[in-house]
Amino acid sequence: MSFSERRVRAILRKELREFRRNRSLIAGMAIIPAIFSIQPLVSVFALQSSASTPLSHEHVLLYMLGIPALVPSLVAAYSVVGERQQGTLEPVLATPIRREELLLGKALAVFLPSVAVAYAVYALFLAAVELFAVPSVASALIRSSDLLAQLCFTPLLAGWSIWIAILISTRSSDVRVAQQLATLASLPSIALTTLVALNVIQASLAFALVAAVALVLLNSLGWRVASAAFDRERLITGTKS
Amino acid sequence: MTSSEAPNRDGFALAVHGLNKRFGARLAFDDVSFEIGYGEVFGFLGPNGAGKTTTVRTLGTLIAPTSGSATVVGIPLTPENGVEIRRRIAIMPESPGLYLRLNVIENLECFAELYEVPHSEDRIDRALRAVNLADRAHDACGTLSKGLRQRVALARALLSDPEVLFLDEPTAGLDPVATREVHGLIEELRQREVTVFLTTHRLDEAERLCDRVAILNTTLRTIGRPHELRDRLFAKVLTVNTVAPLPDPGRVFDGLPAVDSWRPDGPTTYVLSVSDSAASAPAATRALVADGADVLSISESHHSLEDVYFELIDQDEPVQ
């Protein structure tokens, strides 16, 4: 029997509808990007044109890749264990859905808004810099290579964070524990992007390509590992099969 | 096999042989065997912790049996067949498990898509009308009462037109009106020849609705039609009441046709164990009249399914 896109779409649509009506979730998704952008914006606005030379040798804006690494982890960590605690998981598992379809639907439902939020915040940040920062600082910060890196790595980092968080969610029995662990698990990605942004790790095309290929592989592996870790019996009865 | 193929209705809707489920050292149920025909309403009774819900989850492919075998709608119960089995059955768990932020229609839409039902709008409409919820279709499930949520869960279970419908305590916590509506729905399902596997604590419900019942207390204690179980466990009894004590009751009751034994039960009451009440009651009446007794009543004592249940469950050790 083949993989059903219709069942994946059903889960995706259901999750998006639930997100839309969950104000605390929307607030949670908005707070992290705000933290990531407001204080740095204030700092950028305060920079004089003398700062533009050192800035042109750094990739400061890549620190904003922390948004796609962090924003989806809280929501994805809720996805399985939250349904389990609500008592809505058993009826879903009683349908013909496969675990791979269920998890892909859930992952997409977190991925789409997270990437949209990350791109939107980045776009707003760039617009603010362009409009209100000293022109030489703006041109030192906004570079096409960084823009390309942001466009490429945002979905890859979001996907990786989501699969890690879903994996944690399938094995946890408490929503809060799952969310704390998922936040912790996203820290290495944030640390790595921050080290690149601060020029501690030298950004280069080769590094970017290796990192991109590694993330593509990890995303593919993440889906498989999370699906393998999804134990219907344990999730329903709380007992290992 | 695809859902568009006509279901094969040869054989049994459910056939279970020596099924066993352990959770580590804990035995959920053991050596359970039964067969259920298509269109049958089958009651599955037992105390809390007897293994009823675990049996439903096992037959619904939600959890794997430890040993034994089963076929569900003619398909062997194996992990590889899980998707196909789940496509052809539906389970209504005890807790409705609705998405409370979504409205009724949105809940049903999600499940119609998960079952990949054709013409899902029509099917949802039909399911809503079946449970009398068409007027609440756009209400958020979080605003519905428990009874209404239970009805939404039932509509959800009907969406896929299942061949076997597992109902796990469908009337638990419902008021009498809502309970009666659920009973009416089960009767309708019987008319449509849907096989219903009903787990319940309510013995009156099982007696009223079910063609056959099984009583589980980790192992299967008995199975059969309610009246067969009564006959199997309890002797038929005639109770005779007279105005005054009979001077020699042995002269009246000894040797009557179909009367196996008799005993006094108070000064003017006599209890007769009979093999055939239709033969023994007229004979006893004639003998009493011939003896000059003034008869107040001759009645057949009825044992309920509840009597059967307690007779079997009270004998058991506490459930593991």
Boltz contact constraints between the chains, C-beta under 6 A:
constraints:
  - contact:
      token1: [A, 1]
      token2: [B, 83]
      max_distance: 6.0
  - contact:
      token1: [A, 6]
      token2: [B, 113]
      max_distance: 6.0
  - contact:
      token1: [A, 6]
      token2: [B, 116]
      max_distance: 6.0
  - contact:
      token1: [A, 7]
      token2: [B, 114]
      max_distance: 6.0
  - contact:
      token1: [A, 10]
      token2: [B, 110]
      max_distance: 6.0
  - contact:
      token1: [A, 10]
      token2: [B, 113]
      max_distance: 6.0
  - contact:
      token1: [A, 10]
      token2: [B, 114]
      max_distance: 6.0
  - contact:
      token1: [A, 14]
      token2: [B, 110]
      max_distance: 6.0
  - contact:
      token1: [A, 17]
      token2: [B, 102]
      max_distance: 6.0
  - contact:
      token1: [A, 18]
      token2: [B, 101]
      max_distance: 6.0
  - contact:
      token1: [A, 21]
      token2: [B, 101]
      max_distance: 6.0
  - contact:
      token1: [A, 87]
      token2: [B, 95]
      max_distance: 6.0
  - contact:
      token1: [A, 87]
      token2: [B, 97]
      max_distance: 6.0
  - contact:
      token1: [A, 88]
      token2: [B, 97]
      max_distance: 6.0
  - contact:
      token1: [A, 88]
      token2: [B, 99]
      max_distance: 6.0
  - contact:
      token1: [A, 90]
      token2: [B, 93]
      max_distance: 6.0
  - contact:
      token1: [A, 90]
      token2: [B, 97]
      max_distance: 6.0
  - contact:
      token1: [A, 91]
      token2: [B, 97]
      max_distance: 6.0
  - contact:
      token1: [A, 93]
      token2: [B, 62]
      max_distance: 6.0
  - contact:
      token1: [A, 94]
      token2: [B, 60]
      max_distance: 6.0
  - contact:
      token1: [A, 94]
      token2: [B, 91]
      max_distance: 6.0
  - contact:
      token1: [A, 95]
      token2: [B, 114]
      max_distance: 6.0
  - contact:
      token1: [A, 95]
      token2: [B, 115]
      max_distance: 6.0
  - contact:
      token1: [A, 96]
      token2: [B, 83]
      max_distance: 6.0
  - contact:
      token1: [A, 96]
      token2: [B, 86]
      max_distance: 6.0
  - contact:
      token1: [A, 96]
      token2: [B, 87]
      max_distance: 6.0
  - contact:
      token1: [A, 97]
      token2: [B, 114]
      max_distance: 6.0
  - contact:
      token1: [A, 232]
      token2: [B, 62]
      max_distance: 6.0
  - contact:
      token1: [A, 233]
      token2: [B, 63]
      max_distance: 6.0
  - contact:
      token1: [A, 236]
      token2: [B, 62]
      max_distance: 6.0
  - contact:
      token1: [A, 239]
      token2: [B, 23]
      max_distance: 6.0
